[in-house]
Amino acid sequence: MEIIRGTTPILIFTFSEVNVSDITVAVLTIKQNGTTILTKDLEDATTAAHTISWQLSQTDTLSLNCWTANVFCDWKLANGVRGASSPFNIGVVSSGVSEVI
């Protein structure tokens, strides 16, 4: 999978052992070269029984440079238990368009 700059992809995280309705805080983080480029909160997400998904905007993806991004989700349950997804790398590529309107 890769993110194409200037598009609006959806990043979906599946929680097999956690009911998403018990999550009170969730943060999507995208880093490049060790620097946080983008964060989105639970309020920015769409949730279902076992998934949280964030749709990135055109502005979000244009803020990424054309190289690998490190993506992960941190979360906290109502009872205070915290967790995080395993970080994964995703390529960021140019749309091939010189100007996006």
Residue, then its C-alpha position, 0 to 999 in steps of 0.5 A: m500500500e502507498i499514499i499518493r500525495g493529493t488524494t484522500p485515502i482512508l486508514i483503517f485500524t482493526f481491534s480484534e480484542v477491544n470493543v471500539s466503544d470502550i476507547t475514549v482516546a485514540v490518536l493517529t500519528i504519521k511520522q517521516n524521518g522521525t518527525t511527526i507530520l500529522t496527527k488526528d484524534l478520535e473525533d476526526a475518525t469514523t468508528a465501528a464495533h472493531t474498527i477506527s478509520w481516519q480519512l486523510s484530506q488532500t491537505d493532509t497528504l500534500s503535507l507528506n514528502c515522497w518517501t516512507a511514512n511511519v504510521f501508528c495509532d495510540w489508544k486508551l480505554a475508559n478503564g485507563v488501559r493504554g495500547a498502541s498498534s504496531p507501527f507500519n511503514i507506508g510509501v508516499v508517492s507523487s500524484g504525477v500532477s504538478e499542481v493540485i487544485 
